[in-house]
Amino acid sequence: GYIGIALVFTSFYYMPHRPKTCSSINSLSYLLDALDGHVTRFFFFAALNMVTDRYTTTCLLVFFLFAWSRWSLAFRELIPLDLTSFFAHVCYIRHGWLWAS
């Protein structure tokens, strides 16, 4: 929920100059997400949890893209792969189809 969003923003603040702190906060955020994901989806706005997950993953990949430019192609390719695979998963789970018209 909202605590996870606050932790994500905090970890991004530490990302450029304190990577161990960033990793610790990010790990805590992912752990809380795993614990409260089902509760958040049941009681609150279900899309909030999903959008937060996509946002976090994309921001991490963009940071990695700049931090390790040698691997930038791989990180650039993982962003649309993450977004499209998530979209396909949601369409399949909710509607039972992928690209039907």
Biopython code that builds the backbone (N, CA, C, O; Angstrom):
import numpy as np
from Bio.PDB.StructureBuilder import StructureBuilder

atoms = [
    (1, "GLY", "N", (0.812, -1.188, 0.000)),
    (1, "GLY", "CA", (0.000, 0.000, 0.000)),
    (1, "GLY", "C", (0.854, 1.249, 0.000)),
    (1, "GLY", "O", (1.872, 1.341, -0.685)),
    (2, "TYR", "N", (0.412, 2.192, 0.779)),
    (2, "TYR", "CA", (1.067, 3.500, 0.795)),
    (2, "TYR", "C", (2.426, 3.460, 1.480)),
    (2, "TYR", "O", (3.309, 4.245, 1.135)),
    (3, "ILE", "N", (2.609, 2.571, 2.434)),
    (3, "ILE", "CA", (3.925, 2.433, 3.073)),
    (3, "ILE", "C", (4.944, 1.955, 2.047)),
    (3, "ILE", "O", (6.083, 2.423, 2.026)),
    (4, "GLY", "N", (4.533, 1.032, 1.207)),
    (4, "GLY", "CA", (5.433, 0.543, 0.156)),
    (4, "GLY", "C", (5.834, 1.648, -0.810)),
    (4, "GLY", "O", (6.984, 1.710, -1.242)),
    (5, "ILE", "N", (4.893, 2.517, -1.148)),
    (5, "ILE", "CA", (5.204, 3.635, -2.044)),
    (5, "ILE", "C", (6.209, 4.573, -1.380)),
    (5, "ILE", "O", (7.154, 5.032, -2.022)),
    (6, "ALA", "N", (6.005, 4.857, -0.098)),
    (6, "ALA", "CA", (6.943, 5.717, 0.632)),
    (6, "ALA", "C", (8.329, 5.082, 0.682)),
    (6, "ALA", "O", (9.334, 5.776, 0.526)),
    (7, "LEU", "N", (8.390, 3.775, 0.898)),
    (7, "LEU", "CA", (9.687, 3.092, 0.927)),
    (7, "LEU", "C", (10.372, 3.128, -0.432)),
    (7, "LEU", "O", (11.591, 3.278, -0.511)),
    (8, "VAL", "N", (9.596, 2.992, -1.494)),
    (8, "VAL", "CA", (10.167, 3.039, -2.845)),
    (8, "VAL", "C", (10.783, 4.406, -3.109)),
    (8, "VAL", "O", (11.911, 4.497, -3.594)),
    (9, "PHE", "N", (10.049, 5.470, -2.793)),
    (9, "PHE", "CA", (10.603, 6.816, -3.005)),
    (9, "PHE", "C", (11.837, 7.052, -2.145)),
    (9, "PHE", "O", (12.791, 7.693, -2.586)),
    (10, "THR", "N", (11.822, 6.537, -0.923)),
    (10, "THR", "CA", (12.991, 6.668, -0.052)),
    (10, "THR", "C", (14.185, 5.923, -0.631)),
    (10, "THR", "O", (15.306, 6.432, -0.617)),
    (11, "SER", "N", (13.951, 4.733, -1.133)),
    (11, "SER", "CA", (15.066, 3.966, -1.713)),
    (11, "SER", "C", (15.624, 4.651, -2.954)),
    (11, "SER", "O", (16.832, 4.610, -3.189)),
    (12, "PHE", "N", (14.754, 5.287, -3.759)),
    (12, "PHE", "CA", (15.242, 6.001, -4.937)),
    (12, "PHE", "C", (16.087, 7.211, -4.547)),
    (12, "PHE", "O", (17.008, 7.587, -5.271)),
    (13, "TYR", "N", (15.776, 7.816, -3.408)),
    (13, "TYR", "CA", (16.586, 8.940, -2.935)),
    (13, "TYR", "C", (18.020, 8.479, -2.648)),
    (13, "TYR", "O", (18.977, 9.182, -2.973)),
    (14, "TYR", "N", (18.165, 7.312, -2.046)),
    (14, "TYR", "CA", (19.480, 6.795, -1.684)),
    (14, "TYR", "C", (20.181, 6.073, -2.834)),
    (14, "TYR", "O", (21.367, 5.762, -2.727)),
    (15, "MET", "N", (19.489, 5.806, -3.902)),
    (15, "MET", "CA", (20.015, 4.979, -4.979)),
    (15, "MET", "C", (21.357, 5.456, -5.553)),
    (15, "MET", "O", (22.269, 4.639, -5.683)),
    (16, "PRO", "N", (21.519, 6.728, -5.900)),
    (16, "PRO", "CA", (22.779, 7.120, -6.553)),
    (16, "PRO", "C", (24.009, 7.085, -5.651)),
    (16, "PRO", "O", (25.105, 6.792, -6.131)),
    (17, "HIS", "N", (23.860, 7.375, -4.360)),
    (17, "HIS", "CA", (25.047, 7.527, -3.528)),
    (17, "HIS", "C", (25.164, 6.537, -2.371)),
    (17, "HIS", "O", (26.219, 6.470, -1.741)),
    (18, "ARG", "N", (24.130, 5.778, -2.073)),
    (18, "ARG", "CA", (24.196, 4.764, -1.016)),
    (18, "ARG", "C", (23.462, 3.507, -1.474)),
    (18, "ARG", "O", (22.347, 3.244, -1.025)),
    (19, "PRO", "N", (24.079, 2.730, -2.363)),
    (19, "PRO", "CA", (23.379, 1.574, -2.942)),
    (19, "PRO", "C", (22.988, 0.500, -1.930)),
    (19, "PRO", "O", (21.966, -0.160, -2.113)),
    (20, "LYS", "N", (23.768, 0.307, -0.870)),
    (20, "LYS", "CA", (23.408, -0.710, 0.119)),
    (20, "LYS", "C", (22.162, -0.299, 0.897)),
    (20, "LYS", "O", (21.298, -1.131, 1.175)),
    (21, "THR", "N", (22.069, 0.969, 1.243)),
    (21, "THR", "CA", (20.869, 1.465, 1.914)),
    (21, "THR", "C", (19.668, 1.344, 0.998)),
    (21, "THR", "O", (18.590, 0.927, 1.421)),
    (22, "CYS", "N", (19.862, 1.712, -0.268)),
    (22, "CYS", "CA", (18.791, 1.596, -1.255)),
    (22, "CYS", "C", (18.330, 0.150, -1.383)),
    (22, "CYS", "O", (17.128, -0.115, -1.408)),
    (23, "SER", "N", (19.253, -0.771, -1.463)),
    (23, "SER", "CA", (18.896, -2.188, -1.594)),
    (23, "SER", "C", (18.148, -2.700, -0.372)),
    (23, "SER", "O", (17.202, -3.477, -0.500)),
    (24, "SER", "N", (18.566, -2.269, 0.801)),
    (24, "SER", "CA", (17.888, -2.700, 2.024)),
    (24, "SER", "C", (16.452, -2.184, 2.072)),
    (24, "SER", "O", (15.523, -2.929, 2.382)),
    (25, "ILE", "N", (16.286, -0.904, 1.763)),
    (25, "ILE", "CA", (14.942, -0.325, 1.784)),
    (25, "ILE", "C", (14.079, -0.953, 0.701)),
    (25, "ILE", "O", (12.904, -1.243, 0.926)),
    (26, "ASN", "N", (14.662, -1.160, -0.469)),
    (26, "ASN", "CA", (13.920, -1.781, -1.567)),
    (26, "ASN", "C", (13.521, -3.213, -1.220)),
    (26, "ASN", "O", (12.411, -3.642, -1.535)),
    (27, "SER", "N", (14.414, -3.946, -0.577)),
    (27, "SER", "CA", (14.098, -5.316, -0.164)),
    (27, "SER", "C", (12.948, -5.326, 0.835)),
    (27, "SER", "O", (12.059, -6.174, 0.761)),
    (28, "LEU", "N", (12.969, -4.381, 1.768)),
    (28, "LEU", "CA", (11.869, -4.277, 2.723)),
    (28, "LEU", "C", (10.564, -3.949, 2.008)),
    (28, "LEU", "O", (9.509, -4.484, 2.351)),
    (29, "SER", "N", (10.639, -3.071, 1.015)),
    (29, "SER", "CA", (9.451, -2.715, 0.241)),
    (29, "SER", "C", (8.876, -3.929, -0.481)),
    (29, "SER", "O", (7.663, -4.141, -0.480)),
    (30, "TYR", "N", (9.752, -4.730, -1.101)),
    (30, "TYR", "CA", (9.285, -5.932, -1.806)),
    (30, "TYR", "C", (8.721, -6.963, -0.829)),
    (30, "TYR", "O", (7.735, -7.634, -1.132)),
    (31, "LEU", "N", (9.343, -7.089, 0.335)),
    (31, "LEU", "CA", (8.841, -8.022, 1.337)),
    (31, "LEU", "C", (7.444, -7.611, 1.803)),
    (31, "LEU", "O", (6.544, -8.446, 1.893)),
    (32, "LEU", "N", (7.270, -6.320, 2.098)),
    (32, "LEU", "CA", (5.946, -5.840, 2.499)),
    (32, "LEU", "C", (4.936, -6.010, 1.371)),
    (32, "LEU", "O", (3.770, -6.320, 1.619)),
    (33, "ASP", "N", (5.380, -5.809, 0.134)),
    (33, "ASP", "CA", (4.488, -5.987, -1.005)),
    (33, "ASP", "C", (4.009, -7.430, -1.102)),
    (33, "ASP", "O", (2.842, -7.688, -1.397)),
    (34, "ALA", "N", (4.918, -8.364, -0.851)),
    (34, "ALA", "CA", (4.532, -9.775, -0.892)),
    (34, "ALA", "C", (3.542, -10.103, 0.221)),
    (34, "ALA", "O", (2.633, -10.911, 0.029)),
    (35, "LEU", "N", (3.717, -9.481, 1.377)),
    (35, "LEU", "CA", (2.827, -9.764, 2.502)),
    (35, "LEU", "C", (1.465, -9.098, 2.368)),
    (35, "LEU", "O", (0.434, -9.703, 2.664)),
    (36, "ASP", "N", (1.471, -7.850, 1.920)),
    (36, "ASP", "CA", (0.194, -7.131, 1.889)),
    (36, "ASP", "C", (-0.444, -7.063, 0.510)),
    (36, "ASP", "O", (-1.487, -6.430, 0.349)),
    (37, "GLY", "N", (0.156, -7.697, -0.481)),
    (37, "GLY", "CA", (-0.389, -7.634, -1.830)),
    (37, "GLY", "C", (-1.807, -8.139, -1.934)),
    (37, "GLY", "O", (-2.648, -7.506, -2.573)),
    (38, "HIS", "N", (-2.082, -9.261, -1.322)),
    (38, "HIS", "CA", (-3.429, -9.829, -1.386)),
    (38, "HIS", "C", (-4.439, -8.977, -0.613)),
    (38, "HIS", "O", (-5.578, -8.799, -1.047)),
    (39, "VAL", "N", (-4.012, -8.459, 0.523)),
    (39, "VAL", "CA", (-4.903, -7.616, 1.319)),
    (39, "VAL", "C", (-5.213, -6.324, 0.568)),
    (39, "VAL", "O", (-6.362, -5.886, 0.523)),
    (40, "THR", "N", (-4.193, -5.724, -0.013)),
    (40, "THR", "CA", (-4.386, -4.484, -0.762)),
    (40, "THR", "C", (-5.319, -4.708, -1.942)),
    (40, "THR", "O", (-6.199, -3.887, -2.204)),
    (41, "ARG", "N", (-5.135, -5.798, -2.645)),
    (41, "ARG", "CA", (-5.991, -6.074, -3.810)),
    (41, "ARG", "C", (-7.435, -6.362, -3.399)),
    (41, "ARG", "O", (-8.363, -6.077, -4.156)),
    (42, "PHE", "N", (-7.624, -6.918, -2.222)),
    (42, "PHE", "CA", (-8.977, -7.255, -1.796)),
    (42, "PHE", "C", (-9.730, -6.045, -1.232)),
    (42, "PHE", "O", (-10.888, -5.811, -1.579)),
    (43, "PHE", "N", (-9.066, -5.282, -0.366)),
    (43, "PHE", "CA", (-9.756, -4.209, 0.334)),
    (43, "PHE", "C", (-9.629, -2.839, -0.329)),
    (43, "PHE", "O", (-10.529, -2.007, -0.213)),
    (44, "PHE", "N", (-8.529, -2.605, -1.014)),
    (44, "PHE", "CA", (-8.275, -1.283, -1.566)),
    (44, "PHE", "C", (-8.300, -1.330, -3.079)),
    (44, "PHE", "O", (-8.700, -2.321, -3.689)),
    (45, "PHE", "N", (-7.871, -0.257, -3.652)),
    (45, "PHE", "CA", (-7.807, -0.118, -5.103)),
    (45, "PHE", "C", (-6.777, -1.095, -5.652)),
    (45, "PHE", "O", (-5.580, -0.930, -5.414)),
    (46, "ALA", "N", (-7.222, -2.101, -6.377)),
    (46, "ALA", "CA", (-6.346, -3.188, -6.824)),
    (46, "ALA", "C", (-5.247, -2.687, -7.749)),
    (46, "ALA", "O", (-4.132, -3.208, -7.726)),
    (47, "ALA", "N", (-5.550, -1.682, -8.561)),
    (47, "ALA", "CA", (-4.558, -1.201, -9.519)),
    (47, "ALA", "C", (-3.388, -0.508, -8.837)),
    (47, "ALA", "O", (-2.298, -0.452, -9.406)),
    (48, "LEU", "N", (-3.585, 0.023, -7.634)),
    (48, "LEU", "CA", (-2.506, 0.713, -6.934)),
    (48, "LEU", "C", (-1.312, -0.204, -6.726)),
    (48, "LEU", "O", (-0.174, 0.196, -6.969)),
    (49, "ASN", "N", (-1.552, -1.404, -6.289)),
    (49, "ASN", "CA", (-0.474, -2.361, -6.055)),
    (49, "ASN", "C", (0.233, -2.723, -7.361)),
    (49, "ASN", "O", (1.460, -2.804, -7.407)),
    (50, "MET", "N", (-0.530, -2.933, -8.393)),
    (50, "MET", "CA", (0.059, -3.321, -9.678)),
    (50, "MET", "C", (0.859, -2.182, -10.303)),
    (50, "MET", "O", (1.948, -2.399, -10.836)),
    (51, "VAL", "N", (0.318, -0.973, -10.235)),
    (51, "VAL", "CA", (1.028, 0.182, -10.797)),
    (51, "VAL", "C", (2.313, 0.452, -10.018)),
    (51, "VAL", "O", (3.341, 0.785, -10.608)),
    (52, "THR", "N", (2.255, 0.311, -8.708)),
    (52, "THR", "CA", (3.456, 0.497, -7.886)),
    (52, "THR", "C", (4.536, -0.510, -8.274)),
    (52, "THR", "O", (5.710, -0.153, -8.366)),
    (53, "ASP", "N", (4.152, -1.751, -8.500)),
    (53, "ASP", "CA", (5.123, -2.771, -8.905)),
    (53, "ASP", "C", (5.775, -2.421, -10.238)),
    (53, "ASP", "O", (6.994, -2.523, -10.380)),
    (54, "ARG", "N", (4.974, -2.012, -11.211)),
    (54, "ARG", "CA", (5.519, -1.659, -12.525)),
    (54, "ARG", "C", (6.414, -0.422, -12.438)),
    (54, "ARG", "O", (7.463, -0.362, -13.080)),
    (55, "TYR", "N", (5.999, 0.550, -11.652)),
    (55, "TYR", "CA", (6.773, 1.778, -11.482)),
    (55, "TYR", "C", (8.130, 1.477, -10.851)),
    (55, "TYR", "O", (9.160, 1.968, -11.313)),
    (56, "THR", "N", (8.123, 0.672, -9.801)),
    (56, "THR", "CA", (9.362, 0.321, -9.112)),
    (56, "THR", "C", (10.321, -0.409, -10.036)),
    (56, "THR", "O", (11.503, -0.072, -10.101)),
    (57, "THR", "N", (9.827, -1.389, -10.737)),
    (57, "THR", "CA", (10.673, -2.159, -11.649)),
    (57, "THR", "C", (11.253, -1.272, -12.742)),
    (57, "THR", "O", (12.441, -1.368, -13.049)),
    (58, "THR", "N", (10.430, -0.413, -13.330)),
    (58, "THR", "CA", (10.899, 0.458, -14.394)),
    (58, "THR", "C", (11.953, 1.437, -13.885)),
    (58, "THR", "O", (12.961, 1.659, -14.556)),
    (59, "CYS", "N", (11.737, 2.017, -12.723)),
    (59, "CYS", "CA", (12.724, 2.950, -12.169)),
    (59, "CYS", "C", (14.051, 2.261, -11.873)),
    (59, "CYS", "O", (15.115, 2.822, -12.132)),
    (60, "LEU", "N", (13.992, 1.059, -11.335)),
    (60, "LEU", "CA", (15.227, 0.316, -11.089)),
    (60, "LEU", "C", (15.965, 0.025, -12.393)),
    (60, "LEU", "O", (17.187, 0.162, -12.459)),
    (61, "LEU", "N", (15.240, -0.371, -13.414)),
    (61, "LEU", "CA", (15.881, -0.665, -14.697)),
    (61, "LEU", "C", (16.490, 0.586, -15.314)),
    (61, "LEU", "O", (17.565, 0.513, -15.909)),
    (62, "VAL", "N", (15.829, 1.725, -15.184)),
    (62, "VAL", "CA", (16.388, 2.982, -15.711)),
    (62, "VAL", "C", (17.648, 3.354, -14.946)),
    (62, "VAL", "O", (18.631, 3.789, -15.546)),
    (63, "PHE", "N", (17.633, 3.188, -13.637)),
    (63, "PHE", "CA", (18.852, 3.462, -12.872)),
    (63, "PHE", "C", (19.984, 2.539, -13.290)),
    (63, "PHE", "O", (21.117, 2.987, -13.470)),
    (64, "PHE", "N", (19.685, 1.246, -13.448)),
    (64, "PHE", "CA", (20.707, 0.299, -13.887)),
    (64, "PHE", "C", (21.224, 0.654, -15.272)),
    (64, "PHE", "O", (22.408, 0.484, -15.560)),
    (65, "LEU", "N", (20.335, 1.147, -16.128)),
    (65, "LEU", "CA", (20.717, 1.543, -17.476)),
    (65, "LEU", "C", (21.810, 2.609, -17.434)),
    (65, "LEU", "O", (22.769, 2.548, -18.203)),
    (66, "PHE", "N", (21.668, 3.584, -16.536)),
    (66, "PHE", "CA", (22.675, 4.637, -16.423)),
    (66, "PHE", "C", (23.895, 4.200, -15.625)),
    (66, "PHE", "O", (25.013, 4.621, -15.922)),
    (67, "ALA", "N", (23.693, 3.364, -14.619)),
    (67, "ALA", "CA", (24.803, 2.934, -13.774)),
    (67, "ALA", "C", (25.738, 1.968, -14.495)),
    (67, "ALA", "O", (26.954, 2.019, -14.310)),
    (68, "TRP", "N", (25.176, 1.098, -15.307)),
    (68, "TRP", "CA", (25.975, 0.121, -16.039)),
    (68, "TRP", "C", (25.650, 0.246, -17.529)),
    (68, "TRP", "O", (24.915, -0.563, -18.095)),
    (69, "SER", "N", (26.211, 1.269, -18.134)),
    (69, "SER", "CA", (25.888, 1.569, -19.538)),
    (69, "SER", "C", (26.282, 0.439, -20.485)),
    (69, "SER", "O", (25.719, 0.318, -21.573)),
    (70, "ARG", "N", (27.225, -0.371, -20.087)),
    (70, "ARG", "CA", (27.624, -1.497, -20.932)),
    (70, "ARG", "C", (26.444, -2.437, -21.187)),
    (70, "ARG", "O", (26.352, -3.055, -22.248)),
    (71, "TRP", "N", (25.547, -2.540, -20.210)),
    (71, "TRP", "CA", (24.391, -3.428, -20.306)),
    (71, "TRP", "C", (23.111, -2.670, -20.655)),
    (71, "TRP", "O", (22.014, -3.189, -20.450)),
    (72, "SER", "N", (23.237, -1.465, -21.172)),
    (72, "SER", "CA", (22.059, -0.617, -21.401)),
    (72, "SER", "C", (21.052, -1.251, -22.363)),
    (72, "SER", "O", (19.846, -1.094, -22.173)),
    (73, "LEU", "N", (21.511, -1.947, -23.365)),
    (73, "LEU", "CA", (20.580, -2.576, -24.301)),
    (73, "LEU", "C", (19.692, -3.591, -23.589)),
    (73, "LEU", "O", (18.484, -3.638, -23.820)),
    (74, "ALA", "N", (20.286, -4.390, -22.736)),
    (74, "ALA", "CA", (19.505, -5.392, -22.002)),
    (74, "ALA", "C", (18.484, -4.716, -21.090)),
    (74, "ALA", "O", (17.330, -5.140, -21.031)),
    (75, "PHE", "N", (18.899, -3.673, -20.381)),
    (75, "PHE", "CA", (17.974, -2.987, -19.487)),
    (75, "PHE", "C", (16.864, -2.288, -20.262)),
    (75, "PHE", "O", (15.715, -2.270, -19.820)),
    (76, "ARG", "N", (17.198, -1.711, -21.417)),
    (76, "ARG", "CA", (16.173, -1.066, -22.252)),
    (76, "ARG", "C", (15.166, -2.076, -22.769)),
    (76, "ARG", "O", (13.984, -1.759, -22.899)),
    (77, "GLU", "N", (15.606, -3.263, -23.060)),
    (77, "GLU", "CA", (14.704, -4.292, -23.562)),
    (77, "GLU", "C", (13.842, -4.897, -22.456)),
    (77, "GLU", "O", (12.736, -5.369, -22.721)),
    (78, "LEU", "N", (14.335, -4.887, -21.231)),
    (78, "LEU", "CA", (13.561, -5.454, -20.127)),
    (78, "LEU", "C", (12.366, -4.581, -19.743)),
    (78, "LEU", "O", (11.366, -5.096, -19.242)),
    (79, "ILE", "N", (12.453, -3.271, -19.969)),
    (79, "ILE", "CA", (11.344, -2.381, -19.602)),
    (79, "ILE", "C", (10.075, -2.723, -20.384)),
    (79, "ILE", "O", (9.050, -3.007, -19.765)),
    (80, "PRO", "N", (10.103, -2.706, -21.720)),
    (80, "PRO", "CA", (8.862, -3.064, -22.422)),
    (80, "PRO", "C", (8.458, -4.528, -22.216)),
    (80, "PRO", "O", (7.269, -4.847, -22.241)),
    (81, "LEU", "N", (9.427, -5.410, -22.016)),
    (81, "LEU", "CA", (9.094, -6.805, -21.742)),
    (81, "LEU", "C", (8.304, -6.918, -20.441)),
    (81, "LEU", "O", (7.315, -7.648, -20.378)),
    (82, "ASP", "N", (8.730, -6.206, -19.412)),
    (82, "ASP", "CA", (8.027, -6.224, -18.133)),
    (82, "ASP", "C", (6.616, -5.666, -18.289)),
    (82, "ASP", "O", (5.656, -6.264, -17.803)),
    (83, "LEU", "N", (6.487, -4.536, -18.956)),
    (83, "LEU", "CA", (5.167, -3.905, -19.108)),
    (83, "LEU", "C", (4.221, -4.745, -19.958)),
    (83, "LEU", "O", (3.058, -4.915, -19.593)),
    (84, "THR", "N", (4.697, -5.273, -21.081)),
    (84, "THR", "CA", (3.812, -6.052, -21.949)),
    (84, "THR", "C", (3.461, -7.407, -21.341)),
    (84, "THR", "O", (2.334, -7.877, -21.495)),
    (85, "SER", "N", (4.404, -8.038, -20.658)),
    (85, "SER", "CA", (4.077, -9.313, -20.031)),
    (85, "SER", "C", (3.069, -9.121, -18.910)),
    (85, "SER", "O", (2.200, -9.967, -18.699)),
    (86, "PHE", "N", (3.182, -8.018, -18.196)),
    (86, "PHE", "CA", (2.197, -7.714, -17.162)),
    (86, "PHE", "C", (0.822, -7.483, -17.789)),
    (86, "PHE", "O", (-0.179, -8.012, -17.305)),
    (87, "PHE", "N", (0.771, -6.701, -18.857)),
    (87, "PHE", "CA", (-0.493, -6.429, -19.530)),
    (87, "PHE", "C", (-1.123, -7.724, -20.055)),
    (87, "PHE", "O", (-2.326, -7.938, -19.905)),
    (88, "ALA", "N", (-0.317, -8.573, -20.662)),
    (88, "ALA", "CA", (-0.831, -9.849, -21.174)),
    (88, "ALA", "C", (-1.350, -10.720, -20.036)),
    (88, "ALA", "O", (-2.390, -11.364, -20.170)),
    (89, "HIS", "N", (-0.638, -10.741, -18.929)),
    (89, "HIS", "CA", (-1.073, -11.527, -17.770)),
    (89, "HIS", "C", (-2.417, -11.024, -17.234)),
    (89, "HIS", "O", (-3.312, -11.819, -16.951)),
    (90, "VAL", "N", (-2.554, -9.701, -17.097)),
    (90, "VAL", "CA", (-3.802, -9.129, -16.585)),
    (90, "VAL", "C", (-4.959, -9.421, -17.535)),
    (90, "VAL", "O", (-6.046, -9.788, -17.090)),
    (91, "CYS", "N", (-4.736, -9.261, -18.843)),
    (91, "CYS", "CA", (-5.797, -9.540, -19.818)),
    (91, "CYS", "C", (-6.216, -11.000, -19.769)),
    (91, "CYS", "O", (-7.405, -11.313, -19.841)),
    (92, "TYR", "N", (-5.253, -11.884, -19.648)),
    (92, "TYR", "CA", (-5.569, -13.304, -19.618)),
    (92, "TYR", "C", (-6.325, -13.674, -18.340)),
    (92, "TYR", "O", (-7.313, -14.407, -18.390)),
    (93, "ILE", "N", (-5.864, -13.173, -17.211)),
    (93, "ILE", "CA", (-6.499, -13.501, -15.931)),
    (93, "ILE", "C", (-7.920, -12.940, -15.862)),
    (93, "ILE", "O", (-8.836, -13.629, -15.415)),
    (94, "ARG", "N", (-8.105, -11.708, -16.298)),
    (94, "ARG", "CA", (-9.410, -11.072, -16.154)),
    (94, "ARG", "C", (-10.397, -11.463, -17.234)),
    (94, "ARG", "O", (-11.598, -11.547, -16.977)),
    (95, "HIS", "N", (-9.900, -11.706, -18.447)),
    (95, "HIS", "CA", (-10.809, -11.938, -19.562)),
    (95, "HIS", "C", (-10.655, -13.308, -20.209)),
    (95, "HIS", "O", (-11.510, -13.714, -20.995)),
    (96, "GLY", "N", (-9.593, -14.019, -19.897)),
    (96, "GLY", "CA", (-9.374, -15.329, -20.480)),
    (96, "GLY", "C", (-8.850, -15.274, -21.896)),
    (96, "GLY", "O", (-8.869, -16.284, -22.600)),
    (97, "TRP", "N", (-8.381, -14.116, -22.330)),
    (97, "TRP", "CA", (-7.846, -13.971, -23.687)),
    (97, "TRP", "C", (-6.642, -13.055, -23.668)),
    (97, "TRP", "O", (-6.406, -12.327, -22.704)),
    (98, "LEU", "N", (-5.897, -13.104, -24.736)),
    (98, "LEU", "CA", (-4.735, -12.234, -24.831)),
    (98, "LEU", "C", (-4.977, -11.103, -25.846)),
    (98, "LEU", "O", (-5.111, -9.943, -25.454)),
    (99, "TRP", "N", (-5.031, -11.425, -27.112)),
    (99, "TRP", "CA", (-5.101, -10.363, -28.125)),
    (99, "TRP", "C", (-6.330, -10.499, -29.006)),
    (99, "TRP", "O", (-6.316, -10.066, -30.158)),
    (100, "ALA", "N", (-7.379, -11.086, -28.488)),
    (100, "ALA", "CA", (-8.592, -11.254, -29.290)),
    (100, "ALA", "C", (-9.265, -9.909, -29.521)),
    (100, "ALA", "O", (-9.187, -9.012, -28.681)),
    (101, "SER", "N", (-9.926, -9.776, -30.670)),
    (101, "SER", "CA", (-10.595, -8.502, -30.959)),
    (101, "SER", "C", (-12.052, -8.545, -30.580)),
    (101, "SER", "O", (-12.765, -7.557, -30.756)),
]
sb = StructureBuilder()
sb.init_structure("model")
sb.init_model(0)
sb.init_chain("A")
sb.init_seg("    ")
for serial, (resi, resn, name, xyz) in enumerate(atoms, 1):
    if name == "N":
        sb.init_residue(resn, " ", resi, " ")
    sb.init_atom(name, np.array(xyz, "f"), 0.0, 1.0, " ", f" {name:<3s}", serial, name[0])
structure = sb.get_structure()
